[in-house]
Amino acid sequence: MLPLRFTVLAAAAFVAAGAAAQARPNLDTARPLAGLTVYADDSRPGLFFYAPGPLHVAQDADGRPDVHFLAVRYTGTAATGDRGRTLQRGLLTFSVTRQVPDGAALATARRTLGGGGGLAVELRPLPIRRLEATLVYAAPGRTEEAPVELSGGHFEEAEGAPATGALWTRRTYSLGLDAASAELFEKALAQGRLLLSLGYSFHAASGEAADTQDRLVSTGTVTVSVDVHRWPGLSRRMDLNERVPPDYPLLDVYCYDFRDALHPGLYEKQVEVEAEAVGGGPVSARVRFGRDQPDLYARGLRFQVAVRLDRPYRYRVTTVTDAGTSAAGPWLTRGSWSQLLDVTTPGRPAEARADATGEDR
């Protein structure tokens, strides 16, 4: 998390650069070129954008997929409100990489766009406002059964990946599973294989108007196949009571201000959450949402130490504007960790946000 004073300065620099550039892609000008889909700027001659490349499941040098399934068993916790019962849940995460055009393709596209007439051509990644995805589960060896659609997942920044806006090459998809879905996954893994299909779509805004409706620019499908006999470490179990390890995402935080361009003058939001550590005393964690990454509207909050889920937490939101001013809101207290935290600034109906994020977790 960047210090707030640095973020304010970055906001001012961003506004100054944006005013000079006035870059707005015209999505009606799509043309295939050197293996890319290229769009012209709405007003600037010589400025063009290329659509994002396809997604693939990330792998290491040995071909091991970056896929992880965590089965969590809660036993009589106050956090879940079902003391005396056993409740199983799961967490599925996997990383995807985005194919980036090589230098030869970009050079060919620039030469063609210049037309040999000496026009200075600038070719940028197309700014993506929305990255939507749907995950489908197919039971192994049961072709007669209809695939099950798993809702509620979202993309996050991959761990250690730099925040580079439109230039990102790696993201992590996270999905919390209820007891029934977690049981399906465990059964599939016990049989040695888990097969999933992630359908995704990139959406961008066209033209100069900030409130222009997003338009679909590309789609694709990623097959997520997990062979647990070959890669047994991709799945693990964990028993919890009222103590949760620091690497487990305790809370989903949502903010639609930037994805839906609800408030043009807003540059960034920082959300600070404070909880009680298992060893005593307060501990805090932060997540950030910004105009430079409008497609990231959800974040999984993690603490550096284990915290008490049977105690309430509190949070506050700090906003940064285009003018470089910042304002910290009041501390607010929440008693339940099972509900997602939506910090979207009022301006979009709450029921519409509920449709997008799902009900309380």
N, C-alpha and C positions, 0 to 999 in steps of 0.2 A: 504494500500500500504506500503510495507516494505521500509525502507530507503535504498538508493542505496548502501551505504557502507556495510550494512548488506547483501544485495543481492550478492555483489561481493565476500564476504567471503564465503557465502553459495555456490556460484558457484565453488570456489576452492575446498571446501570440497566435493562437489558432484563429481567433476572430480577425486579426489583422491580415493573416495569410488568406483566409477565406474571402475577405472583402476584395482582395486584389485578384484572386483567381476566378471567382464566380463560375465555378465549374458545375455544370448540370448536364448529365447525359441525356440525349434524345433517343429514347428506346424505339422510336419508329424508324431509325436509320440502321437497323441491324444488317450486317453483311458478313458472310464467311470469308476469312482471309488467313492464309498460312496456318490452317488448323484452328484458328480462333474465331470467335464471334465478336465483331468490332462495332462500336457505336460512336457516332460523332457527338461532339458537345452541342448544346442547344444554341450557343451564340459565338463561341470562340473558334475561329478557323485554326486548324492545325492541332486541336486537342481532341483526342480519341480515348475510348475506354474499351477494355476487353473483358468478356464475361468470365466468371470463375470456372475453373476446371473441375473434373469429376472428383468425388471423394472415394477413398479406399481405407480399409481397416489398417491401422498402423501395425508394423511388425518390426522386430529387432533383426539383427544381422543373421540370426539362426532361423528366422521365419516364425518365431514365436509371436502370436498375435497379442496385442495390448488389450486383452479382454479379461475382466475380473468379475466374479460373482461371489457375493458375500451373503451367506445365510445367517440371520441374526435371530436368536431365540430370547424373548423376554419372559421372565418368570416373576409374576406377581409384582409388577412395578407400579408405583404411584403415577409415573409419567403417562402410562397408557390407560390408567383408570380401571384396570382389571386385576387388581391384587388377588392372588390365589389362583389365577389361571395362567396357562402357558400360551404365548402368542408368538407365532413365527412370522418374520418379515424378511425381505431380501433387498439387496442393492446390486444392480447391474451397472457396470461402467465399461466403456470401451473407447479407445481413441481412434480418430480418423485423420487422415492426411489429405490435403487438397493438392491436386496436381497443378504444378506451376509451369507455364510455357518456358521453353528454353530460350537462350539468347538468340539462336539462329531464327526461330520463328518470330520473335519480336522484331529483329532487324529486318526480316523480309516484309513484315507487315508495315513497318515504318517507311521503307523504300516505296512500297506500293501506294501507300496513302499520300506520300509526298508527290508522287506522279512525275518525278524528274524535273519539277519546275522550281525547285529551290525552297519549297514550303517547309518551314521548320515544324516537324511533327513530334508531339508529345503523346506517349501512349501510357495510360494509367490503368490499374485494376478498377473494374466497375464497383462503385460503392454499393454494398449490399445492406439493405435495411432489415430484411427478414430472412432467416434461415429456418424453414419449417421442416419437421421430420415426423414420420410415423413408423413405429417399430411393430413388426408382425412376427409372431412365434408360430412355428410349425412343429407339431409333435413328430419326433423321429419315427419312421417306419409306419406312420398312420396316414396315408394319403387320402383316406376316406373322410378324415376329420377336417373341418374347415379351419383355416389358420385363425389364430387369436390375435386381435389388435391390442397392443399394450399402450395405454395413454399415460400422459403425465411426465414423459421424459423431456429433457432439455439439454442444449449444448452449453458447455463452459470452456473457459480457457484451459488448455492442457497445462499440467504442472510444469513449471519452469519455462513455459513458452512466453516470449516477449509480447507485450501489448502493441501490436503493429497495425491495428485497424483493418483496412481492406487488404493488407498484405499477409494476413495470417495464413499459415500452412498446416496447423494442427489444432484440433479441438477434441474435447472429451464429451461423450454423450453419457448422461446419468439418468437412471430410472429407478425409482423406489418401487418395490413390489409388495403387494398385499400378501396375506397368508396363502391364498389359493394359487396365485401366480408363482410365489416362491416355491411352493410344493411342486408345481409343474416343472419348474426349472431343475429342482433337485432330482426329480425322477428322470428327467432327460439326461442330466449329467451322470446319474448312476448307470445309465445305459451306454455311456461313453461319448455321447455327442449332443451338442446343442446347436440348433440351426435357427437363425434369425434373419430377417430381411428389413433393412432400413430404407424406406423411401423418403427422399428429401427434395426440397425445392428452394431455389434462391429467388428472392424478390427484391426489386430495386424501384426507386422513385424516378420519374421522368419529368424533365422540364424544370422551369425556374420556380414554380410555386412550391412552397415548403409543405403544403397540405395535399400535394398531388397523391392520388391513390397509388399504392404500390402495385407493380405489375410483375408477373412471372417472367423470369428470363432464362431459367434452365432447371431441369429436373434430372434425377438419377436414382439408382438403387444400389445399395451396398449389401452384400451377403456377409453375414457374421457367422462363421462356423467355428465351433469350439470342440476340439478333440481332446477330452480330458485324459485319455490314456496316454497320449503323446505329451500333453502339457498338464500334468496333474496339479500344478500350483496355481492354476487359473481360478480354482474354486476353493473356498474355505468357509468354515463355520465359526460362530462366535456366540457364547452365552453371556447375556447381560442381565443385570438386575437394575439398580439405579445408577450404575456407573457406566459411562460410555468412553471408549478410547478416543484420543485426540484426532485420529485420522478418519473418524466416521463423521459424515456430514449430518449434523444434528438438525439443521433448519434450512428450508428452502426459502430464499428471499427473492421476490419478484419485483420488477420495476419496468413498466411499459412506456415511460415518458419518451424514451429515445426511439424505440422500435416503431411506435405509432406517431412520432413527431407531434406530441400533444402540446408542448410548450416551446416554441422556437427560441426563446431567450435563455433557455436552460442549457448549460454546458455539461454539468457533472453532478452526480449524487454519490455521497459516501454514507454508508449505513454502518453504525457502530453498535455492536451487541455486547452486553455485559452480563455474565452469569456468575454463579458461585462455584468455585473450584472444589473438587472432591476433598482436597487437603485443607480447604478453608480459604477465605478471602476471595475478592473479585478477580475475574479474568475476562479479558475482552478480545473480540475479533472484529475485523472489518471486511466489508465487500464494497466494490465500486461499480457504478454504472455510468456510462458516458456516451456522448454523441459520436465519439470516434469508433465505438463498437455497438451500434444500435441493435444488431441482431442478438446480442447477449442480454436477454431480459430476465434471466434467472441465474442465481448463484447458490451453490451449496456452502453453507457456513461451517467452518471447522475451527476448533480451538487448539491451542498448543498443548493444553493439558486437559485431563478428564474433568468434566463438570457434572453437577447434580441436576438430573432431570426432574427430580421431585420438588425442585424449587423454581419459582418464577424467574424470568429474565427481564431485562429492560433494554430499550434501544432508543437511539436518536438518529435523525437524518440531517446531514449537512448538505446544503445546495450551493452550487457555484454557477454564476451567471456569465453570459457573454461579456459583460462589462468587467469581469474579474472580481466582483463582489461575492462574498460568501456569507451564509447565515446558518447557524446551528439551531435545530429545532429542540423542543423540550424532550427530556427523558420520558419515555412511556413504558409502562409495565405490562407484560403478557404472562398469564398464568399457565398456558398450555404450550408445550413443545410440539404437539402433534399437528398444529395448524400452520400452514405456510404464512409467511409474512409478506404482505403486499404493500410496498411503499410508494406506489404510483401516485403522483400529484393529482388531486381531484380534477376531472376534466373528461374522463371516460367513465361510462356507467359501470358500477361495481359488478352488476350481474354479467356484463360482457366479459370482464376480466375473469370472473369465476368460470365462465364457459371455457375460456382458454386454458386455465390452470388446473381445473378440476376442483373437487370439494376438499374439505379439510383432510389432511393426511392422517 
